[in-house]
Amino acid sequence: MVGWRVAQRRENALDVPVESTDDRVGEGNLERWPVPLRARARTVLLLVAGLVALAWAAVVWIDLLGMVERGDRFKPVWVHLFNDRPVEWIQWFILPATTVGAAYLAARLHHLEEQRPASFFFLLAIATALMLIEDAGDIRHVISDYVVQFHGDRVLGLPTRVATDVPYFALLAAVPLYALIRYGRDAWRAPGARPYLVTGFGLYALAGASSGIRHLGDLYVRLGAFIDARIMGGRFPVPEGMDPDRAHFFLVDSLLEESVESLAAACFLGIVLAFATDVRARRLESAR
């Protein structure tokens, strides 16, 4: 009798409906997302743009207008804010956030049987991870230094750093470009992600292409000298012991380029956040 009751209780237990794994991760529970992925893409972009603007305001206020006395012991403020400093640090926080967010979004889209946009964000996660390694590690500079050491200043008539940087940037760009060409139409299905998609890829293309040829015909030196003379009135400060041409190079390579790359990184994170927002709101356009 006791055995029959135990068996009956087990049989009844099997009749209780159990929430399936698909129900937990599928369309019925799109609201269950990590808090960071619920952030608004516009908020992130405005925050980054505001920080970059503050850095530029400090350069104008202190370095160009001299409204704050910094003393002879301190280098110009631009040295402390851009290259390997706070403006570039922004990218070192934004890029890993994009990597993690894109990987998570790829997994959620895979469970929702949206395979093509899932592939786009999986590749975006890989791309931003590689970009972080390059940005924080400056691998291309090490490669260029070795080639200069063993081969000299020119390769096939080109400056050595151009001959090494252009192929390097081409390889680095291969992953995001493949994602854009193969799956860009699928990422375009989220209306909210479109402005970030266009702006992010456009800014990174500008930064990567210009950086690859920065030593060709002293491009950055000449451009920096032009900006200093025509826009800054020749007041761009040169740190003690630095050649003026080198300072003009950094005006473009540090101040301008790092600003563009920080905004581009914010747009890449914006693609992830805006797409996730449209997924939760069921605003994805149908695949065609």
C-alpha positions as CSV (number, residue, x, y, z in Angstrom):
1,M,0.0,0.0,0.0
2,V,2.8,2.4,0.9
3,G,4.7,1.5,-2.2
4,W,1.6,2.2,-4.3
5,R,1.2,5.7,-2.7
6,V,4.9,6.6,-3.4
7,A,4.5,5.5,-7.0
8,Q,1.3,7.5,-7.4
9,R,3.0,10.6,-6.0
10,R,5.8,10.2,-8.5
11,E,3.3,9.8,-11.4
12,N,1.4,13.0,-10.3
13,A,4.7,14.9,-10.1
14,L,5.4,14.1,-13.7
15,D,2.1,15.7,-14.6
16,V,3.2,19.1,-13.2
17,P,4.2,21.4,-16.1
18,V,7.8,22.5,-16.0
19,E,9.1,25.7,-17.6
20,S,11.3,24.7,-20.4
21,T,14.8,26.2,-21.1
22,D,13.5,27.6,-24.4
23,D,10.7,29.4,-22.5
24,R,13.3,31.0,-20.1
25,V,15.5,32.3,-22.9
26,G,13.0,32.7,-25.7
27,E,10.7,35.5,-26.8
28,G,8.5,35.2,-23.8
29,N,11.2,36.5,-21.5
30,L,13.0,39.2,-23.5
31,E,12.9,41.4,-20.5
32,R,15.4,39.2,-18.6
33,W,18.6,40.9,-19.7
34,P,21.7,41.9,-17.6
35,V,21.5,45.5,-16.3
36,P,24.5,46.8,-18.4
37,L,22.8,45.7,-21.6
38,R,19.7,47.8,-20.7
39,A,21.7,51.0,-20.9
40,R,20.7,53.5,-23.6
41,A,23.1,53.7,-26.5
42,R,22.6,57.5,-26.7
43,T,23.5,58.0,-23.1
44,V,26.8,56.1,-23.6
45,L,27.7,58.2,-26.7
46,L,26.8,61.5,-25.0
47,L,28.9,60.6,-22.0
48,V,31.9,59.7,-24.1
49,A,31.5,62.8,-26.3
50,G,31.2,64.9,-23.1
51,L,34.4,63.5,-21.7
52,V,36.3,64.2,-25.0
53,A,34.8,67.7,-25.1
54,L,36.0,68.4,-21.6
55,A,39.6,67.3,-22.5
56,W,39.5,69.6,-25.5
57,A,38.1,72.4,-23.4
58,A,41.1,72.0,-21.0
59,V,43.5,72.2,-23.9
60,V,41.9,75.3,-25.2
61,W,41.5,77.0,-21.8
62,I,45.0,76.1,-20.4
63,D,47.3,75.4,-23.4
64,L,46.0,77.8,-26.0
65,L,44.5,80.7,-24.1
66,G,46.7,80.4,-21.0
67,M,43.8,81.1,-18.6
68,V,45.3,78.8,-16.0
69,E,49.0,79.1,-15.0
70,R,50.5,75.7,-15.1
71,G,54.1,76.7,-14.2
72,D,57.3,75.7,-15.9
73,R,57.6,72.4,-14.2
74,F,54.5,71.0,-15.8
75,K,54.2,69.8,-19.4
76,P,51.3,71.1,-21.6
77,V,48.0,69.7,-20.5
78,W,47.5,67.9,-23.8
79,V,50.3,65.6,-22.9
80,H,48.4,64.4,-19.8
81,L,45.0,63.9,-21.5
82,F,45.3,62.1,-24.7
83,N,47.8,59.5,-25.9
84,D,47.9,56.7,-23.3
85,R,46.0,59.0,-21.0
86,P,42.3,59.5,-20.0
87,V,40.9,60.0,-23.5
88,E,42.5,56.8,-24.7
89,W,41.6,55.0,-21.4
90,I,38.0,55.5,-22.5
91,Q,38.6,53.0,-25.3
92,W,40.2,50.5,-22.9
93,F,36.9,50.4,-21.0
94,I,34.5,50.7,-23.9
95,L,36.1,48.0,-26.1
96,P,36.0,45.1,-23.6
97,A,32.4,46.1,-22.7
98,T,31.6,45.8,-26.4
99,T,33.3,42.5,-26.6
100,V,31.3,41.0,-23.7
101,G,28.1,42.6,-24.7
102,A,28.3,41.5,-28.3
103,A,29.2,37.9,-27.3
104,Y,26.2,37.8,-24.9
105,L,23.9,39.3,-27.6
106,A,25.1,36.8,-30.1
107,A,24.2,34.0,-27.7
108,R,20.7,35.4,-27.1
109,L,20.1,35.8,-30.8
110,H,21.2,32.3,-31.4
111,H,18.6,31.0,-28.9
112,L,16.0,33.2,-30.6
113,E,17.0,31.4,-33.9
114,E,18.3,34.7,-35.4
115,Q,21.4,33.1,-36.7
116,R,22.7,35.7,-39.1
117,P,22.6,38.7,-36.7
118,A,24.0,36.4,-34.1
119,S,27.0,35.8,-36.4
120,F,27.4,39.5,-36.9
121,F,27.7,40.1,-33.2
122,F,29.9,37.1,-32.6
123,L,32.4,38.5,-35.2
124,L,32.0,42.0,-33.6
125,A,33.1,40.5,-30.3
126,I,36.2,39.0,-31.9
127,A,37.0,42.3,-33.7
128,T,36.7,44.5,-30.6
129,A,38.9,42.0,-28.6
130,L,41.6,42.2,-31.3
131,M,41.2,46.0,-31.4
132,L,41.7,46.2,-27.6
133,I,44.9,44.1,-27.8
134,E,46.3,46.4,-30.4
135,D,45.2,49.7,-28.8
136,A,46.5,48.8,-25.4
137,G,49.6,46.8,-26.5
138,D,50.7,48.9,-29.5
139,I,51.8,45.7,-31.3
140,R,52.3,47.5,-34.6
141,H,54.8,49.9,-33.1
142,V,56.9,47.0,-31.9
143,I,56.7,45.3,-35.3
144,S,57.7,48.6,-37.1
145,D,60.6,49.1,-34.7
146,Y,62.0,45.7,-35.5
147,V,61.7,46.2,-39.2
148,V,63.3,49.6,-39.0
149,Q,66.1,48.1,-36.9
150,F,66.9,45.3,-39.4
151,H,65.8,46.9,-42.7
152,G,66.3,50.6,-42.4
153,D,63.9,53.5,-42.9
154,R,62.5,52.6,-46.2
155,V,61.0,49.5,-47.8
156,L,60.3,49.3,-51.6
157,G,60.6,53.1,-51.7
158,L,58.0,53.6,-48.9
159,P,58.7,54.7,-45.3
160,T,59.1,51.5,-43.3
161,R,56.3,52.4,-40.9
162,V,53.9,52.8,-43.8
163,A,55.0,49.5,-45.3
164,T,54.4,47.7,-42.0
165,D,51.4,49.6,-40.7
166,V,49.2,49.4,-43.8
167,P,49.2,45.5,-44.0
168,Y,48.8,45.3,-40.2
169,F,45.7,47.6,-40.3
170,A,44.3,45.7,-43.2
171,L,44.5,42.4,-41.3
172,L,43.0,44.0,-38.2
173,A,40.2,45.4,-40.2
174,A,39.5,42.1,-42.0
175,V,37.2,40.7,-39.2
176,P,34.9,43.8,-38.8
177,L,34.8,44.3,-42.6
178,Y,33.8,40.7,-43.1
179,A,31.1,41.0,-40.5
180,L,29.8,44.2,-42.2
181,I,29.9,42.8,-45.7
182,R,28.5,39.4,-44.9
183,Y,26.0,40.3,-42.1
184,G,25.6,44.0,-42.2
185,R,22.1,43.8,-43.7
186,D,21.1,41.7,-40.8
187,A,22.4,44.2,-38.3
188,W,20.5,46.9,-40.2
189,R,17.2,45.2,-39.2
190,A,17.3,47.0,-35.9
191,P,16.3,50.7,-36.7
192,G,17.9,52.0,-33.5
193,A,21.3,50.5,-34.3
194,R,21.6,52.1,-37.8
195,P,23.1,55.5,-36.8
196,Y,25.7,53.8,-34.6
197,L,26.5,51.2,-37.3
198,V,27.2,53.9,-40.0
199,T,29.0,56.3,-37.6
200,G,31.1,53.6,-35.8
201,F,32.4,51.9,-39.0
202,G,32.9,55.3,-40.7
203,L,35.0,56.8,-37.8
204,Y,37.1,53.6,-37.4
205,A,37.7,53.5,-41.2
206,L,38.9,57.2,-41.1
207,A,41.1,56.6,-38.1
208,G,42.6,53.4,-39.4
209,A,43.3,54.6,-42.9
210,S,44.8,57.9,-41.8
211,S,47.0,56.2,-39.2
212,G,48.3,53.7,-41.7
213,I,49.7,56.4,-43.9
214,R,50.5,59.0,-41.2
215,H,54.2,58.8,-42.1
216,L,53.7,59.0,-45.9
217,G,55.0,62.4,-47.0
218,D,55.0,63.5,-43.3
219,L,51.2,63.7,-43.5
220,Y,50.6,64.1,-39.8
221,V,53.4,66.7,-39.4
222,R,52.1,68.8,-42.2
223,L,48.5,68.5,-41.2
224,G,49.3,69.4,-37.6
225,A,51.4,72.4,-38.6
226,F,48.5,73.6,-40.8
227,I,46.0,73.2,-38.0
228,D,48.3,75.0,-35.5
229,A,48.9,77.9,-37.9
230,R,45.4,78.3,-39.4
231,I,43.1,77.3,-36.4
232,M,45.2,77.7,-33.2
233,G,47.1,80.8,-34.2
234,G,50.5,79.1,-33.7
235,R,49.8,78.7,-30.0
236,F,50.0,74.9,-29.8
237,P,52.5,74.4,-27.0
238,V,55.7,72.3,-27.6
239,P,56.9,70.4,-24.5
240,E,60.4,71.1,-23.4
241,G,62.9,69.0,-25.4
242,M,60.5,68.0,-28.1
243,D,61.0,69.0,-31.7
244,P,58.1,71.3,-33.1
245,D,57.5,68.8,-35.9
246,R,57.1,66.0,-33.4
247,A,54.6,68.2,-31.5
248,H,52.6,68.9,-34.7
249,F,52.6,65.1,-35.4
250,F,51.1,64.5,-32.0
251,L,48.5,67.2,-32.5
252,V,47.0,64.8,-35.1
253,D,48.1,61.4,-33.9
254,S,47.2,62.1,-30.2
255,L,44.6,64.8,-29.9
256,L,42.6,64.3,-33.1
257,E,43.0,60.5,-33.6
258,E,42.3,59.5,-30.0
259,S,39.2,61.6,-30.0
260,V,37.9,60.0,-33.2
261,E,38.7,56.5,-31.9
262,S,37.0,57.1,-28.5
263,L,33.8,58.2,-30.3
264,A,34.0,55.3,-32.7
265,A,34.4,52.8,-29.8
266,A,31.3,54.4,-28.1
267,C,29.4,53.9,-31.4
268,F,30.4,50.2,-31.5
269,L,29.0,49.7,-28.0
270,G,26.0,51.7,-29.2
271,I,25.4,49.1,-31.9
272,V,25.2,46.4,-29.3
273,L,23.0,48.4,-26.9
274,A,20.6,49.7,-29.6
275,F,20.2,46.3,-31.2
276,A,19.5,44.7,-27.8
277,T,16.9,47.4,-27.1
278,D,15.1,46.7,-30.4
279,V,15.2,43.0,-29.7
280,R,13.5,43.5,-26.3
281,A,10.9,45.8,-27.9
282,R,10.4,43.4,-30.8
283,R,11.3,46.1,-33.4
284,L,13.5,43.9,-35.6
285,E,12.4,44.1,-39.2
286,S,11.8,40.8,-40.9
287,A,14.7,39.2,-42.8
288,R,14.5,39.5,-46.5
